[in-house]
Amino acid sequence: MNHWIIAPVVLPAVLAPFTIMVLRHHLDLERIFSVAGTLVLVVVTLALLGQASDGAIQVYELGAWPAPFGIVLVLDRLAAMMIVLTSVLALVVLLYAIGTGWDERGRHFHALFQFQLMGLLGAFLTGDAFNLFVFFEVLLIASYGLMIHGGGGRRLQAGVQYVVYNLIGSALFLLALGTLYAVTGTLNMADLAVRVAALSTHDTSLIRVGAVLLLLVFAIKAAVLPLHFWLPATYASAPLPVAALFAIMTKVGAYAILRIYTLVFGPDLAITHGLASDWLMPAALATMAVGCVGILGSREIARLAAFATISSVGTLLIAVSLFTPQAAAAAIYYTVHSTLASAVLFLIADLVTERRGGTIALGPPMPQSGLIAAFFFIAAIAMIGMPPLSGYVGKLLVMQAALASPQVWWIWAVILAASLIALAGMARAGSILFWKPHDAQLHAAQQAESDPDPEQAPGSEPERPVARPVPSLPFVAVSALLGGLAALTVLAGPAMDYADATAAQLFAPAEYIGAVLKGP
């Protein structure tokens, strides 16, 4: 049994309480241990990705109790990819938070950050539906603490709304799990797949109820229309480095849909046939459209980033809802792109907010305006899906996968129209924030030359503001995420080879079921 599989869950679970109990009065030590722990996570998850890349499915049985009686963690291609994506994103966001000083604006940032990683990594690795619920709750608690980090009435109000809405989702999750357990007597995902497939057509009513409730829960987590209302205010009000980490949280819902509705309620299963795709496709199309309209109408850069995240979730779930291997491969590729693009957009929004406020309105040029403008331009191209970056590749793959769908014209029309609207919204925000301030400054300088200040002595120069040192770590973090998008574009071929193999593994669940129920 490979004990490294549990390391991504155990390491942050140990580091978080250690930080609170031992290091809480020593910020420098908190930073050192948090960065070191997250760096170890990156190394471990990369090693696990290497082990999973050959297609072998590994199972870790907690307490040596075999499935379905004990708790199991399962490492396959999809889980390995998601834990690597999470750990790499976490390291970059953590460095940014330290570089900007966000981690010292409240209490217990690093402990909550590690608890958040525990919940995320556990959700991707677990092979048990009830423990998926448990890790969702760890996510909820830690994310609430991170969201109100730094205080403020607006942040607290949005946090309460976020918690209430997700508690409703948690109640539905428990109800769904209770329904499934009442019918099948198990919550192990592999065992559920076997027992659900063996049910007669007379016992399908409660199973369909459980499947619908699970889909609602995952839709809430993924912020699918009309269950998306919590996301714009939550992400825009949270500390923006935290919102950058939250970019992976909507992918937990998409991951759960892809996992459960290919393994337990597969697309070929008669009793739940079409249950997910019939509802999910129109909701995904509407989510993408509303997200892009939100980009166009945003008056704050943080809300623009939040609506861009909603739009990317819609694009991702369009691919997921097709439930074909080709579409799943496109969804897997787009998951990586969407996570990196959403996260970097939130970090850029924080750079802008710290320098001139978060409102998209005319104002004086900000320090480092040229570099930040270049960052925004690249991130906007990636998020919209314009060539040549990975967003273009991802959307092209989704549209290509939709060719076999009877809804292909709707899918193409929404993706193209929504992308055009997003382009207009990003261009408007970029010109107001970065272009027009310099035009206004140039005009003012020309006016000053033609009409000099009478109080200024002839031949004297105006006073110049004293330059302050700018921390380089935040810019390094943003550059790293943009570099990740560039690498995903250049290495699109190998990335799609991995995505195709992952999708093939998802749509042939017999190997997963055999590995879990037979043990390691």
C-alpha positions as CSV (number, residue, x, y, z in Angstrom):
1,M,0.0,0.0,0.0
2,N,1.4,3.4,-1.1
3,H,1.4,5.6,2.0
4,W,2.3,8.7,0.0
5,I,-1.3,8.9,-1.2
6,I,-2.5,10.1,2.2
7,A,0.4,12.6,2.6
8,P,-1.4,15.5,0.8
9,V,-4.2,15.3,3.4
10,V,-2.1,14.6,6.5
11,L,0.5,17.2,5.9
12,P,-1.8,20.3,6.0
13,A,-3.9,18.6,8.7
14,V,-0.9,18.5,11.0
15,L,0.7,21.8,9.9
16,A,-2.5,23.9,10.5
17,P,-3.0,23.1,14.3
18,F,0.8,23.2,14.8
19,T,0.8,26.8,13.4
20,I,-2.1,27.8,15.7
21,M,-0.7,26.2,18.9
22,V,3.0,26.9,18.5
23,L,3.7,29.6,15.9
24,R,0.7,32.0,16.3
25,H,2.8,34.8,17.8
26,H,5.6,34.5,15.3
27,L,4.6,35.6,11.8
28,D,8.0,34.9,10.2
29,L,7.9,31.4,11.5
30,E,4.4,30.9,10.3
31,R,5.4,32.0,6.8
32,I,8.5,29.8,6.7
33,F,6.5,26.7,7.8
34,S,3.6,27.4,5.6
35,V,5.7,27.9,2.5
36,A,7.9,24.9,3.3
37,G,4.8,22.7,3.9
38,T,3.1,23.9,0.6
39,L,6.4,23.3,-1.3
40,V,6.5,19.8,0.1
41,L,2.9,19.3,-1.1
42,V,3.9,20.4,-4.6
43,V,6.7,17.8,-4.6
44,V,4.6,15.0,-3.2
45,T,1.7,15.7,-5.6
46,L,4.0,15.8,-8.6
47,A,5.4,12.4,-7.6
48,L,1.9,11.0,-7.3
49,L,1.1,12.4,-10.7
50,G,4.1,10.6,-12.1
51,Q,2.8,7.4,-10.5
52,A,-0.7,7.8,-11.9
53,S,0.4,8.8,-15.4
54,D,0.8,5.1,-16.4
55,G,-2.9,4.5,-15.8
56,A,-2.5,2.4,-12.7
57,I,-5.2,3.1,-10.0
58,Q,-3.8,3.0,-6.5
59,V,-6.0,2.7,-3.4
60,Y,-5.1,3.6,0.2
61,E,-7.1,1.9,2.9
62,L,-7.2,3.8,6.2
63,G,-6.7,1.5,9.1
64,A,-6.2,-1.4,6.7
65,W,-10.0,-1.7,6.5
66,P,-10.9,-3.0,3.0
67,A,-13.6,-1.3,0.9
68,P,-16.5,-0.9,1.2
69,F,-16.3,-1.2,5.0
70,G,-13.4,1.2,5.5
71,I,-12.5,4.6,4.2
72,V,-10.4,4.7,1.1
73,L,-8.4,7.2,-0.9
74,V,-8.1,6.6,-4.6
75,L,-5.4,7.9,-6.9
76,D,-6.1,7.9,-10.6
77,R,-5.2,10.2,-13.4
78,L,-8.0,12.8,-12.7
79,A,-7.3,12.9,-8.9
80,A,-3.6,13.2,-9.5
81,M,-4.1,16.1,-11.9
82,M,-6.4,18.0,-9.6
83,I,-4.1,17.7,-6.5
84,V,-1.1,19.0,-8.5
85,L,-3.2,21.9,-9.8
86,T,-4.3,22.7,-6.3
87,S,-0.9,22.5,-4.7
88,V,0.8,24.6,-7.4
89,L,-1.9,27.3,-7.2
90,A,-1.7,27.3,-3.4
91,L,2.1,27.9,-3.5
92,V,1.8,30.8,-5.9
93,V,-1.1,32.4,-4.0
94,L,0.7,32.0,-0.7
95,L,3.8,33.7,-2.0
96,Y,1.6,36.6,-3.3
97,A,-0.1,36.9,0.0
98,I,3.2,37.1,1.9
99,G,4.7,39.5,-0.6
100,T,1.7,41.9,-0.3
101,G,1.4,41.5,3.4
102,W,-2.2,40.2,3.2
103,D,-1.3,37.4,5.7
104,E,-0.7,39.9,8.5
105,R,-4.0,41.8,8.1
106,G,-5.8,39.3,10.3
107,R,-5.3,36.3,12.5
108,H,-4.5,32.7,11.7
109,F,-4.2,33.2,7.9
110,H,-1.7,30.4,7.5
111,A,-3.5,27.9,9.6
112,L,-6.8,28.5,7.7
113,F,-4.9,28.3,4.5
114,Q,-3.6,24.8,5.4
115,F,-7.0,23.7,6.5
116,Q,-8.3,24.8,3.1
117,L,-5.7,22.8,1.3
118,M,-6.7,19.8,3.5
119,G,-10.3,20.0,2.4
120,L,-9.5,20.5,-1.3
121,L,-6.9,17.7,-1.6
122,G,-9.1,15.4,0.5
123,A,-12.1,16.0,-1.8
124,F,-10.1,15.1,-4.9
125,L,-8.6,12.0,-3.4
126,T,-11.5,10.4,-1.5
127,G,-13.3,7.3,-2.8
128,D,-16.2,7.6,-0.4
129,A,-19.3,9.9,-0.9
130,F,-19.7,10.6,2.8
131,N,-16.1,11.7,3.1
132,L,-16.6,13.9,0.1
133,F,-19.2,15.6,2.3
134,V,-16.8,15.8,5.2
135,F,-14.1,17.5,3.1
136,F,-16.7,19.9,1.7
137,E,-17.4,21.0,5.2
138,V,-13.7,21.4,6.0
139,L,-13.6,23.6,2.9
140,L,-16.6,25.6,4.1
141,I,-15.2,26.3,7.5
142,A,-11.8,27.3,6.4
143,S,-13.0,29.3,3.4
144,Y,-15.3,31.3,5.7
145,G,-12.4,32.2,8.0
146,L,-10.2,33.2,5.0
147,M,-13.0,35.2,3.5
148,I,-13.5,37.5,6.5
149,H,-9.7,37.8,7.0
150,G,-8.9,41.4,7.6
151,G,-12.4,42.3,8.8
152,G,-14.9,44.8,7.4
153,G,-18.7,45.1,7.4
154,R,-19.0,44.3,3.7
155,R,-16.8,41.3,3.9
156,L,-18.7,40.0,7.0
157,Q,-22.1,40.4,5.3
158,A,-20.9,38.6,2.2
159,G,-19.4,35.9,4.4
160,V,-22.7,35.3,6.2
161,Q,-24.5,35.0,2.9
162,Y,-21.9,32.6,1.7
163,V,-22.1,30.4,4.8
164,V,-25.9,30.3,4.8
165,Y,-26.2,29.4,1.2
166,N,-23.6,26.6,1.5
167,L,-25.2,25.3,4.6
168,I,-28.3,24.8,2.6
169,G,-26.2,22.9,0.1
170,S,-24.7,20.8,2.9
171,A,-28.2,19.9,4.2
172,L,-29.2,18.8,0.7
173,F,-25.9,16.8,0.5
174,L,-26.8,14.9,3.7
175,L,-30.3,14.3,2.4
176,A,-29.0,12.9,-0.8
177,L,-26.5,10.7,0.9
178,G,-29.2,9.4,3.3
179,T,-31.4,8.6,0.3
180,L,-28.6,6.7,-1.5
181,Y,-27.6,4.8,1.7
182,A,-31.3,3.8,2.4
183,V,-31.5,2.2,-1.0
184,T,-28.1,0.7,-1.5
185,G,-26.6,0.3,2.0
186,T,-23.3,1.8,1.0
187,L,-21.6,5.2,0.3
188,N,-18.4,3.9,-1.1
189,M,-18.4,5.2,-4.7
190,A,-17.2,2.0,-6.3
191,D,-19.6,-0.1,-4.3
192,L,-22.4,2.4,-5.1
193,A,-21.7,2.0,-8.8
194,V,-22.0,-1.8,-8.5
195,R,-25.2,-1.7,-6.5
196,V,-26.9,1.0,-8.5
197,A,-26.3,-0.9,-11.7
198,A,-27.8,-4.0,-10.2
199,L,-31.1,-2.4,-9.1
200,S,-34.2,-3.3,-10.9
201,T,-36.3,-0.7,-12.7
202,H,-38.9,-0.9,-9.9
203,D,-36.4,0.5,-7.3
204,T,-35.4,3.6,-9.3
205,S,-37.5,6.4,-7.8
206,L,-35.4,7.0,-4.7
207,I,-32.2,6.6,-6.6
208,R,-33.3,9.3,-9.1
209,V,-34.2,11.6,-6.2
210,G,-30.7,11.0,-4.7
211,A,-29.0,11.7,-8.0
212,V,-31.0,14.9,-8.6
213,L,-30.1,16.1,-5.0
214,L,-26.5,15.4,-5.6
215,L,-26.5,17.3,-8.8
216,L,-28.1,20.3,-7.1
217,V,-25.4,20.2,-4.4
218,F,-22.6,20.1,-6.9
219,A,-24.2,22.8,-9.0
220,I,-24.2,25.0,-5.9
221,K,-20.5,24.4,-5.3
222,A,-19.8,25.1,-9.0
223,A,-21.9,28.3,-9.0
224,V,-24.2,27.1,-11.9
225,L,-27.1,29.4,-12.9
226,P,-29.5,29.9,-11.1
227,L,-27.5,28.7,-8.1
228,H,-24.6,31.1,-8.7
229,F,-25.8,34.2,-6.7
230,W,-23.4,33.6,-3.8
231,L,-20.3,33.8,-5.9
232,P,-20.0,37.5,-7.2
233,A,-20.4,39.1,-3.8
234,T,-18.3,36.4,-2.0
235,Y,-15.3,36.5,-4.3
236,A,-15.4,40.3,-4.8
237,S,-15.6,41.0,-1.1
238,A,-13.0,38.4,0.0
239,P,-9.3,39.3,0.1
240,L,-8.4,39.0,-3.5
241,P,-5.5,36.5,-2.9
242,V,-8.0,34.4,-1.1
243,A,-10.4,34.7,-4.1
244,A,-7.5,33.5,-6.3
245,L,-7.3,30.3,-4.2
246,F,-11.1,30.0,-4.4
247,A,-10.7,29.7,-8.2
248,I,-10.1,26.0,-7.6
249,M,-13.2,25.7,-5.3
250,T,-15.7,25.9,-8.2
251,K,-13.8,23.2,-9.9
252,V,-14.6,20.9,-6.9
253,G,-18.2,20.9,-8.0
254,A,-17.3,20.3,-11.6
255,Y,-15.0,17.5,-10.5
256,A,-17.7,15.9,-8.4
257,I,-20.2,15.9,-11.3
258,L,-17.6,14.4,-13.6
259,R,-16.7,11.7,-11.1
260,I,-20.1,10.7,-9.8
261,Y,-21.9,10.9,-13.1
262,T,-19.4,8.7,-14.9
263,L,-18.8,6.2,-12.1
264,V,-22.0,5.8,-10.1
265,F,-24.6,7.3,-12.5
266,G,-22.9,6.7,-15.8
267,P,-24.4,8.1,-19.0
268,D,-25.3,4.6,-20.2
269,L,-27.2,3.7,-16.9
270,A,-30.8,3.2,-17.9
271,I,-32.4,4.3,-14.5
272,T,-30.7,7.7,-14.6
273,H,-30.1,8.2,-18.3
274,G,-30.0,11.8,-19.3
275,L,-30.7,13.0,-15.7
276,A,-27.6,15.2,-15.5
277,S,-27.1,16.2,-19.2
278,D,-30.7,17.2,-19.8
279,W,-30.7,19.8,-17.0
280,L,-27.0,20.6,-16.9
281,M,-26.5,21.7,-20.5
282,P,-29.0,24.6,-20.6
283,A,-27.9,25.7,-17.1
284,A,-24.2,25.8,-18.3
285,L,-25.1,27.8,-21.4
286,A,-27.0,30.3,-19.3
287,T,-24.2,30.5,-16.8
288,M,-21.6,31.3,-19.4
289,A,-23.9,34.0,-21.0
290,V,-24.7,35.6,-17.6
291,G,-21.1,35.6,-16.6
292,C,-20.0,37.4,-19.8
293,V,-22.8,40.0,-19.4
294,G,-21.6,40.5,-15.8
295,I,-18.1,41.2,-17.1
296,L,-19.5,43.9,-19.4
297,G,-21.6,45.5,-16.6
298,S,-19.1,45.3,-13.8
299,R,-18.1,48.6,-12.1
300,E,-15.5,47.0,-9.9
301,I,-12.5,45.0,-11.1
302,A,-13.0,42.4,-8.4
303,R,-16.6,41.8,-9.6
304,L,-15.3,41.6,-13.1
305,A,-12.9,38.8,-12.1
306,A,-15.8,37.1,-10.2
307,F,-18.1,37.2,-13.3
308,A,-15.2,36.0,-15.5
309,T,-15.0,33.0,-13.1
310,I,-18.7,32.3,-13.5
311,S,-18.4,32.5,-17.3
312,S,-15.5,30.0,-17.3
313,V,-17.5,27.6,-15.1
314,G,-20.2,27.7,-17.7
315,T,-17.8,26.9,-20.5
316,L,-16.4,24.0,-18.4
317,L,-19.8,22.5,-17.6
318,I,-20.9,22.8,-21.3
319,A,-18.1,20.2,-21.9
320,V,-18.9,18.2,-18.9
321,S,-22.7,18.0,-19.7
322,L,-22.0,16.4,-23.1
323,F,-20.8,13.3,-21.2
324,T,-18.6,11.9,-24.0
325,P,-14.9,11.0,-23.7
326,Q,-13.9,13.7,-26.2
327,A,-15.9,16.3,-24.3
328,A,-14.5,15.1,-20.9
329,A,-11.0,15.5,-22.3
330,A,-11.8,19.0,-23.4
331,A,-13.2,19.7,-19.9
332,I,-10.1,18.4,-18.2
333,Y,-7.8,20.6,-20.3
334,Y,-10.1,23.6,-19.8
335,T,-10.2,23.0,-16.0
336,V,-6.4,23.7,-15.8
337,H,-6.7,26.8,-18.0
338,S,-9.8,28.2,-16.2
339,T,-8.2,27.7,-12.7
340,L,-5.0,29.5,-13.7
341,A,-6.7,32.3,-15.6
342,S,-9.3,33.0,-12.9
343,A,-6.6,33.1,-10.2
344,V,-4.3,35.4,-12.1
345,L,-7.1,37.8,-12.8
346,F,-7.9,38.1,-9.1
347,L,-4.3,38.7,-8.3
348,I,-4.1,41.4,-11.0
349,A,-7.3,42.9,-9.5
350,D,-5.6,43.1,-6.2
351,L,-2.6,44.9,-7.7
352,V,-5.0,47.5,-9.2
353,T,-7.1,47.8,-6.0
354,E,-4.1,48.4,-3.8
355,R,-2.9,51.2,-6.0
356,R,-6.0,53.1,-7.0
357,G,-9.0,51.4,-5.5
358,G,-11.3,48.7,-7.0
359,T,-13.7,50.9,-9.0
360,I,-13.5,50.9,-12.8
361,A,-13.4,54.6,-13.3
362,L,-11.1,57.3,-14.5
363,G,-8.3,58.3,-12.1
364,P,-4.6,59.1,-12.0
365,P,-2.1,56.6,-13.5
366,M,-1.1,54.0,-10.9
367,P,2.5,53.0,-10.0
368,Q,3.9,50.2,-12.3
369,S,0.9,50.9,-14.6
370,G,2.7,49.6,-17.7
371,L,3.6,46.2,-16.2
372,I,0.2,45.7,-14.6
373,A,-1.5,46.7,-17.9
374,A,0.5,44.1,-19.7
375,F,-0.5,41.5,-17.1
376,F,-4.1,42.4,-17.5
377,F,-4.0,42.3,-21.2
378,I,-2.5,38.8,-21.2
379,A,-4.9,37.5,-18.6
380,A,-7.9,39.0,-20.4
381,I,-6.9,37.3,-23.7
382,A,-6.6,34.0,-21.8
383,M,-9.9,34.4,-20.0
384,I,-11.9,35.5,-23.1
385,G,-10.4,32.6,-25.2
386,M,-8.7,34.6,-27.9
387,P,-5.7,33.2,-29.7
388,P,-3.0,32.2,-29.1
389,L,-3.3,31.3,-25.4
390,S,-4.8,28.2,-23.8
391,G,-8.3,29.7,-23.5
392,Y,-8.6,29.7,-27.3
393,V,-7.3,26.1,-27.4
394,G,-9.7,25.1,-24.6
395,K,-12.8,26.7,-26.2
396,L,-11.9,25.2,-29.6
397,L,-11.7,21.8,-28.0
398,V,-15.1,22.2,-26.3
399,M,-16.7,23.4,-29.6
400,Q,-15.2,20.5,-31.5
401,A,-16.5,18.1,-28.9
402,A,-20.0,19.6,-29.3
403,L,-20.1,18.7,-33.1
404,A,-21.8,15.4,-32.3
405,S,-24.4,17.0,-30.1
406,P,-27.9,17.8,-31.4
407,Q,-27.5,21.2,-29.5
408,V,-24.3,22.1,-31.4
409,W,-25.7,25.3,-32.9
410,W,-26.9,26.6,-29.5
411,I,-23.5,25.7,-28.0
412,W,-21.5,27.4,-30.7
413,A,-23.7,30.5,-30.8
414,V,-23.6,31.0,-27.0
415,I,-19.8,30.4,-26.8
416,L,-19.0,32.8,-29.7
417,A,-21.5,35.5,-28.6
418,A,-20.6,35.4,-25.0
419,S,-16.9,35.6,-25.8
420,L,-17.6,38.7,-27.9
421,I,-19.4,40.3,-25.0
422,A,-16.6,39.4,-22.6
423,L,-14.1,40.9,-25.1
424,A,-16.0,44.2,-25.0
425,G,-16.2,44.2,-21.2
426,M,-12.5,43.5,-20.8
427,A,-11.6,46.1,-23.3
428,R,-13.7,48.7,-21.6
429,A,-12.2,47.9,-18.2
430,G,-8.7,47.9,-19.5
431,S,-9.0,51.2,-21.4
432,I,-10.5,53.0,-18.4
433,L,-7.9,51.6,-15.9
434,F,-4.8,51.8,-18.0
435,W,-5.1,53.7,-21.2
436,K,-7.3,56.8,-20.5
437,P,-5.4,57.8,-17.3
438,H,-2.2,58.3,-19.3
439,D,-4.1,60.2,-22.0
440,A,-5.4,62.5,-19.3
441,Q,-2.0,62.9,-17.7
442,L,-0.4,63.8,-21.1
443,H,-3.2,66.3,-21.7
444,A,-2.6,67.9,-18.3
445,A,1.2,68.0,-18.9
446,Q,0.6,69.8,-22.2
447,Q,-1.7,72.3,-20.6
448,A,0.9,72.9,-17.9
449,E,3.6,73.6,-20.4
450,S,1.4,76.1,-22.3
451,D,0.1,77.7,-19.1
452,P,2.8,77.4,-16.4
453,D,2.0,77.8,-12.7
454,P,2.4,81.5,-11.8
455,E,3.5,80.5,-8.2
456,Q,6.3,78.4,-9.5
457,A,9.7,80.2,-9.8
458,P,11.0,80.5,-13.4
459,G,13.4,77.7,-14.3
460,S,12.5,75.6,-11.3
461,E,11.2,72.0,-11.7
462,P,8.1,70.8,-10.0
463,E,8.5,68.6,-7.0
464,R,8.6,64.9,-7.7
465,P,7.1,62.3,-5.4
466,V,9.6,60.1,-3.5
467,A,9.8,56.7,-5.0
468,R,9.0,53.9,-2.6
469,P,10.4,50.4,-2.9
470,V,8.0,47.9,-4.5
471,P,8.0,44.3,-3.4
472,S,8.8,42.0,-6.3
473,L,7.2,38.8,-4.9
474,P,3.7,39.7,-6.0
475,F,4.9,40.3,-9.6
476,V,6.8,37.1,-9.5
477,A,3.6,35.2,-8.4
478,V,1.5,36.8,-11.2
479,S,4.2,36.1,-13.8
480,A,4.3,32.4,-12.6
481,L,0.6,32.0,-13.3
482,L,0.8,33.7,-16.7
483,G,3.8,31.4,-17.4
484,G,1.6,28.5,-16.5
485,L,-0.9,29.6,-19.1
486,A,1.8,30.0,-21.7
487,A,3.2,26.5,-20.9
488,L,-0.3,25.0,-21.1
489,T,-0.5,26.5,-24.6
490,V,2.9,25.4,-25.8
491,L,2.4,21.9,-24.3
492,A,-1.2,21.6,-25.5
493,G,-0.3,18.3,-27.3
494,P,1.1,16.4,-24.3
495,A,-1.6,18.0,-22.1
496,M,-4.3,16.7,-24.4
497,D,-2.7,13.3,-24.5
498,Y,-3.0,13.2,-20.7
499,A,-6.5,14.5,-20.8
500,D,-7.6,11.9,-23.4
501,A,-6.1,9.1,-21.3
502,T,-7.9,10.5,-18.2
503,A,-11.2,10.7,-20.0
504,A,-10.8,7.2,-21.3
505,Q,-10.2,6.0,-17.7
506,L,-13.3,7.8,-16.5
507,F,-15.6,6.3,-19.1
508,A,-14.3,2.8,-18.4
509,P,-15.0,2.6,-14.6
510,A,-14.5,-1.2,-14.3
511,E,-10.8,-0.7,-13.5
512,Y,-11.6,1.8,-10.8
513,I,-14.3,-0.4,-9.3
514,G,-12.0,-3.4,-9.4
515,A,-9.1,-1.6,-7.8
516,V,-11.2,-0.3,-4.9
517,L,-13.2,-3.4,-4.1
518,K,-10.3,-5.8,-4.5
519,G,-7.9,-3.6,-2.5
520,P,-4.4,-2.5,-3.2
